[in-house]
Amino acid sequence: MTDAKAAVDPIELFRAWMREAEAGEPNDPNAVALATATADGAPSVRMVLLKGLDERGFAFYTNAESRKGLELTENPRAAMCFHWKSLRRQVRVEGLISELLDTEADAYFHSRSRGSQIGAVASRQSRPLTSREALEERVRSVEERYPDAVPRPEFWRGYVLWPERIEFWVNGTERLHDRFLFLRADSGWARERLYP
């Protein structure tokens, strides 16, 4: 079911919208803006890729020593915003963050290309970099150190956002958009329509 007006399960509705995005969006339909904040509430946002969705929530992977990783450690709440321009739809998700199991991070890390694995080990994500050449030298060093399998570095982890709020937005004429908010309740999900 892709009709937000009739949906009762936001996870199933999201899955349906994602399938449509995968069929119609030209680039990275699983791209999502991830917003985090420091302990005192200073926000930051960046794009990541959704890598899984199950009963625990929305999964992604990153360097735990990056800015987002550090913010997730000190303030384990986050928000996501999916925007599929060609479909004229948007989904906002807010909730609690927890880490995925090491076995899951290992499995996903080793499913990536060798170049992506090497890049993840070589990058000191979010830290100052003196030059492009310095990065390329770190990549060469990692390639030499691991001529075969590349071990997942301890700092490269998986996270899952357990949703407390999921809002579906559908573009409307004259900016009279349709917005449907699902709030997690004891017995499932409560649903309400919002003004545009």
Secondary structure, 3 states (H helix, E strand, C coil): CCCCCCCCCHHHHHHHHHHHHHHHCCCCCCEEEEEEECCCCCEEEEEEECCEEECCEEEEEEECCCHHHHHHHHCCEEEEEEEEHHHCEEEEEEEEEEECCHHHHHHHHHHCCHHHHHHHHHCCCCCCCCCHHHHHHHHHHHHHHCCCCCCCCCCEEEEEEEEEEEEEEECCHHHCCEEEEEEEECCEEEEEEECC
